Amino acid sequence: MRADQEHAILAVHVRGIDGMCVGCRAWWSRLAPYPCWQLDWATSRRARTITTRILGGVR
């Protein structure tokens, strides 16, 4: 996955007025509770990228 795909997921999968994920409803017509698994994935992926950048790849 590319970073721009993560950004797209983070931008679209937001909480709706009813507490459901707007991106899941718009893209797949699913009533998924917020945060959905796509948002969880994108958030963890971004956190890993930021941590790696800060630590300089050191594990």
Buried (B, 14 or more C-beta within 10 A) or exposed (E): EEEEEBEEBBEBBEBBEEEBBBBBBEEEEEEBEBBBEBBEBBBEBBEEEEEEEEEEEEE
